[in-house]
Amino acid sequence: MPNLRGCIYAGEGAKIKIGNDVGISSACIRAKQYIKIGNNVNIGGDCILLDTDAHNMNYKIRRKRDGEDGRTANSAPIIIEDDVLIGARCIILKGVTIGAHSVIAAGSIVTKSIPKDCVAGGNPCKIIKNIRDIDIF
């Protein structure tokens, strides 16, 4: 069943910056630190952007019920530069930058940064080709 509602959550002190002319279809965006979405970006349905692991990797900390788990989870900013297209049901994880003009194929899990002017996809997401190699005009 698709996520028909979407969500945007910024934790205490976190920032989410969304540029001009951005289209987001029922995505879930959760920031512990910082997520930046540039201008003219399209994010397909059911995408998930998480700048945090949400839980600590240490099981002893996860066992505690004092809130330390989420507070101590690793996080790193997500940067999506201008004119990016992200297909439906992609997951963008902490520390990722997606370079300007790039296209991320539907269903991709982006664990590492993607340079500008690329088509990338898969699990884990990898560069498929450079946009300059595609006859788009």
N, C-alpha and C positions, 0 to 999 in steps of 0.2 A: 504494500500500500504506500503510495507516495506521501511525502510530507506536504500537506496542503496548506500549512500555516506558516512555516518558517519561524525564525526567532533571531533576535539580536540581543546579545548580552555583553556588557562591559563591566568587569569587576571593579572594585574600588581602586581608583587611580588609573585605570586602563583607558585607552582612547581608541575610538574607531573613527577614521576619517574617510568619508566617501566623496569622491569628486563629482563633477558635473556630467549630466547625460549618462548616468549609470543605470543599467537594468539588472535587477536581481529577482529571480523567480523562486520564491519560497525556500531560500537558503537558510542555513543555520550558521550564524556568525558569533563566535565566542572569543572575547579578548580578555586575557589576564594582564597583558602589557600594551600591545599596540598592533592594530591592523589598519593598513592604508590601502584604499582602492582608488586608483587614478581616474582620470576623465575618460569618457567614452568606453567604459568597460561593460561587458555583458556577462552575467553569471547565470548559468542554466539552472533549471529546477533541481531541487534536492541536494545542492552542493553544501559541503560543510567546510568552514574555515575555522581552524582551532590554533591559536598561538600558544597553547599550553598542552602539556601531557594530561592535565586535569588531576592526575594522581601521582604521588611520589613513587619512585621505583623500588624503594625500600619497604618490604612487607611489614616490618615492625612499625614504621610510621603509619602505613595504611591501616593497621590494626587499631590504632588509637582513634577515638571518636571525639577528639578535641579540636578538629578543624585544621590541624597542622598538615594533614595530607595534601589538601588543595593549595594551601599557602606555600608549601615548599616544593610543589611540582615544578619541573623545568618549563621555562617559557622563552620564546624569542619572537620578535616581530615578524609579521607577514606583510610584504609589500607587493602589491599588484600595480604595475605601471600602466600608463595610458594605452588605450586601444587594444586591450586584451580581451579575448573571447575564451570563456571557460565553459565547456560542455556540461550537460546535465550529469548529476550524481558524481561529481568529482569531490575529492577530499584534498584540501590544501593544509599541510601541517606546519608546525612552528618553524621559524627560521627561514622560510622560503621567500624568495623574490622571483616574481614572474616578469620577465623583461617586456618592454613595450612592443606592441603589435603581435605578440605571440598568441597561438591558439593551443588550447589544452583539450585533447579529445575526451569525449564523454566517458565517464566511468574511471577516469585516471586517479591514481593516488600519488600526489605530488609531495615527495619527501625531501627533495633537493631543488635548489634554485634552477630556473630555466632562463637562458639568455634571451635577449630581444630577438625579434624576427624569426621565431622558430615555431614549427608544429611539433608538439610533443604529446605522448600518450602512453598508457599502460600502467601496470602495477609491478614495480614502481615506475613512475612516469620517466620516460627517456625521450631524448630528442629524436624525432623521426626524420625531419628535414628542415632545411633553412627556407624561410618564405621567399627569399630572393631566387631560389631554385624553382619556384612555381610560377607559371605564367598566369598572373592574376589580372593583367590589364589587357 
